[in-house]
Amino acid sequence: MGVLTKNGTQLVFTDTPGYHKPKTKLGENMVKAVENSISDVDACLLVVEPRGELRPAEEQLIKRFNKEKIPAVLAINKIDTVPDKSELMERIMMFSKLYDFEAIVPVSATGGSGMNDLLDELMKLAFESEHFFPDDTLTDQPEKVIASEIIREKMLRLIDKEIPHGTAVAIERFHERDDADIIDIDATVYCEKESHKGIIIGKNGDMLKKVLTRARIDLERMLGCKVNLKCRVKVKDDWRNRDGLIHNFGLDTQ
């Protein structure tokens, strides 16, 4: 969960996986997480591309909105990539016919355009209640989980292949030194094939060094101290279809 508290109103965001046709047990867990989330929240925010036909996943989600009668806001992202705004109007009309959205807001997440308008629309859906979290909370996730996700994100950005989607990162050690303002983090990257391991490590370890260097910078910014980050890579064949490993990596729906 991500938490935003502003002007006395607290929004709690559950960022679900993308809705898709699952091909592995991990994929089945991801789809189940989306479906469970829709049933458990007070409102939904659907983010879509600015062009293209209606995707099967979007159609399925909107069917769930209709079934649950849940308030929903539609955000059309990447509007900075659409010079012809008539295309954007066509997109708005297409979705407005499918569901009675509380609002349809064109935005650019990278440029910031429309983001304040989107936040205002989400604030309108809040209701009188005690705050679930302290006002300075940003997430319910522990630092170890965030650390593992930061490492995995750097792999997604640096390796231009499908390999990172078949990886998981486990934090084996997260220790703050008593005699220095340094946190020691030992991580293990799990992948599915020996060939994947070679690509993640790179020639002379260059790729893994790049991943860890970028991850360390973000971790030090987040933790406010120096970070000593070490990482090894292991192969776990077909781990995305192994319930025990999915659970150990914290990727199931429990």
C-alpha positions in Angstrom: 0.0 0.0 0.0 1.0 3.6 -0.6 -0.3 6.3 1.7 -0.9 9.9 1.0 -2.2 12.3 3.7 -3.0 15.8 2.6 -5.1 18.6 4.2 -6.6 16.2 6.7 -7.6 13.6 4.1 -5.8 10.2 3.8 -5.8 8.2 0.6 -4.5 4.6 0.8 -3.5 3.1 -2.6 -3.2 -0.6 -3.3 -1.1 -0.9 -6.5 -2.3 -4.1 -8.1 -0.4 -6.1 -10.7 -1.5 -5.6 -14.3 -4.6 -7.7 -15.2 -3.6 -10.3 -17.7 -4.2 -13.9 -18.9 -1.9 -15.9 -16.5 0.6 -18.4 -17.9 2.2 -19.5 -14.6 1.1 -20.0 -11.0 2.7 -16.6 -10.2 0.5 -15.1 -12.9 -2.6 -16.8 -11.3 -1.7 -15.2 -8.0 -1.3 -11.8 -9.6 -4.7 -12.0 -11.2 -6.2 -13.2 -8.0 -4.7 -10.2 -6.2 -6.4 -7.8 -8.7 -9.7 -9.5 -8.3 -9.5 -9.5 -4.5 -8.5 -5.8 -4.4 -11.5 -4.8 -6.5 -13.8 -6.4 -3.9 -12.0 -4.9 -0.9 -11.6 -1.3 -1.7 -13.9 1.8 -1.6 -13.0 3.0 -5.1 -10.8 2.1 -8.1 -8.4 4.1 -10.3 -8.0 2.6 -13.8 -5.0 3.8 -15.7 -5.0 3.3 -19.5 -2.9 4.2 -22.5 -4.0 7.3 -24.7 -4.3 5.3 -27.9 -5.4 1.9 -29.2 -8.4 -0.4 -29.0 -10.0 -1.6 -25.8 -7.8 -4.3 -24.3 -9.3 -7.6 -23.1 -7.9 -6.9 -19.6 -9.5 -3.5 -19.5 -12.8 -4.9 -20.6 -12.7 -7.6 -17.9 -11.9 -4.9 -15.2 -14.7 -2.7 -16.3 -17.1 -5.7 -16.2 -16.0 -6.1 -12.6 -16.7 -2.4 -11.9 -20.2 -2.9 -13.2 -20.7 -6.0 -11.2 -19.4 -4.5 -7.9 -21.1 -1.1 -8.6 -17.9 0.5 -7.4 -16.9 4.2 -7.8 -14.1 4.5 -10.3 -11.9 7.2 -11.8 -10.3 6.8 -15.2 -6.8 8.2 -15.8 -5.7 8.4 -19.4 -1.9 8.6 -19.1 0.9 9.7 -21.4 -1.1 12.5 -23.0 2.2 14.2 -23.8 2.7 11.5 -26.5 -0.6 12.5 -28.4 -0.1 15.7 -30.4 -3.6 15.3 -32.0 -6.0 15.9 -29.1 -8.9 14.6 -31.2 -7.5 11.1 -30.6 -7.7 11.8 -26.9 -11.3 12.8 -27.2 -12.1 9.6 -29.1 -10.5 7.6 -26.2 -12.5 9.5 -23.6 -15.8 8.9 -25.5 -15.0 5.2 -25.9 -14.5 4.6 -22.2 -17.3 6.9 -21.1 -19.7 4.6 -23.0 -18.5 1.5 -21.1 -18.9 2.8 -17.5 -20.2 5.7 -15.6 -16.8 6.9 -14.2 -16.8 9.4 -11.4 -14.3 11.4 -13.6 -12.1 10.9 -16.6 -8.8 12.7 -16.2 -6.1 13.0 -18.9 -2.6 13.0 -17.3 1.1 12.8 -17.9 2.7 11.0 -15.0 6.2 12.0 -16.1 5.4 15.6 -17.0 2.9 16.2 -14.1 0.1 17.5 -16.3 -3.3 16.8 -14.9 -1.9 15.1 -11.7 -3.4 17.7 -9.3 -6.8 17.4 -11.1 -6.6 13.6 -10.6 -5.7 13.9 -7.0 -8.7 16.3 -6.5 -11.1 13.8 -8.0 -9.8 11.0 -5.8 -10.1 13.3 -2.7 -13.8 13.7 -3.5 -14.3 10.0 -3.0 -13.0 10.1 0.6 -15.5 9.7 3.4 -15.5 10.6 7.1 -13.3 8.1 9.0 -10.4 7.7 11.4 -7.1 7.6 9.5 -5.8 4.0 9.0 -2.1 5.1 9.3 -0.2 7.8 11.0 -0.1 11.0 8.9 3.6 10.7 8.0 3.3 7.1 6.7 4.2 6.5 3.1 3.7 2.7 2.8 2.8 -0.3 4.9 5.8 -2.2 3.5 8.9 -2.9 5.6 12.3 -1.5 4.5 13.5 -5.0 3.5 10.7 -5.4 1.0 11.3 -1.9 -0.5 15.0 -2.7 -0.8 14.3 -5.9 -2.7 11.9 -4.0 -5.1 14.5 -1.3 -5.7 17.1 -3.9 -6.8 14.6 -5.6 -9.0 13.5 -2.3 -10.6 17.1 -1.6 -11.6 17.2 -4.9 -13.4 14.0 -4.1 -15.2 15.5 -0.9 -16.4 19.0 -2.1 -17.4 18.2 -5.5 -19.0 16.3 -5.1 -22.2 14.8 -8.7 -22.2 12.1 -10.7 -20.6 14.5 -12.0 -18.0 13.7 -9.6 -15.1 10.1 -10.7 -15.1 11.4 -14.2 -14.2 13.4 -12.9 -11.3 12.8 -12.4 -7.6 15.0 -10.7 -5.0 15.3 -11.9 -1.4 17.0 -9.8 1.3 19.0 -12.2 3.4 20.5 -9.7 5.8 19.6 -6.1 6.7 21.8 -5.0 9.5 22.5 -1.5 10.9 26.1 -1.3 12.4 26.4 -0.2 16.0 29.7 1.7 15.4 28.9 3.5 12.2 26.0 5.0 10.3 26.0 2.2 7.7 23.5 -0.5 6.8 24.7 -3.8 5.5 22.3 -5.4 3.0 22.9 -8.9 1.6 20.5 -9.8 -1.3 20.0 -12.8 -3.5 18.6 -12.6 -7.0 16.8 -15.7 -8.1 16.3 -16.5 -11.8 15.0 -19.4 -13.8 17.9 -20.5 -16.0 21.7 -20.6 -16.0 21.7 -18.5 -19.2 19.6 -15.8 -17.4 22.1 -15.9 -14.5 24.9 -15.1 -17.0 23.0 -12.1 -18.5 22.2 -10.7 -15.0 25.8 -10.9 -13.9 27.2 -9.7 -17.2 30.7 -9.9 -18.6 33.2 -9.6 -15.7 30.2 -8.9 -13.5 29.6 -5.5 -15.2 25.7 -5.7 -15.4 25.3 -6.7 -11.7 27.6 -3.9 -10.7 25.5 -1.4 -12.6 22.3 -2.8 -11.0 23.8 -2.6 -7.5 25.3 0.8 -8.0 22.0 2.3 -9.0 20.1 0.5 -6.3 22.6 1.6 -3.6 22.0 5.3 -4.6 18.3 4.9 -4.2 18.6 3.0 -0.9 20.9 5.6 0.6 18.5 8.3 -0.4 15.6 6.3 1.2 17.4 5.2 4.4 19.4 8.4 5.0 22.7 6.7 5.5 25.5 4.8 3.8 24.6 1.4 2.4 26.9 -1.6 1.9 25.1 -3.6 -0.7 26.1 -7.1 -1.7 24.3 -9.5 -4.0 24.6 -13.0 -5.5 22.6 -14.7 -8.2 21.0 -18.1 -7.9 19.1 -20.3 -10.3 15.7 -21.7 -9.2 14.2 -23.7 -12.1 10.7 -22.7 -13.0 10.2 -20.9 -9.7 7.1 -19.1 -11.0 5.2 -22.4 -11.0 6.4 -23.5 -7.5 3.9 -22.6 -4.8 6.5 -22.9 -2.0 8.9 -20.5 -3.6 6.2 -18.1 -4.6 5.2 -18.0 -0.9 8.8 -17.6 0.3 9.3 -14.6 -2.0 6.1 -13.0 -0.6 4.4 -13.1 -4.0 1.3 -15.1 -3.1 -2.1 -13.6 -2.2 -1.9 -14.7 1.5 
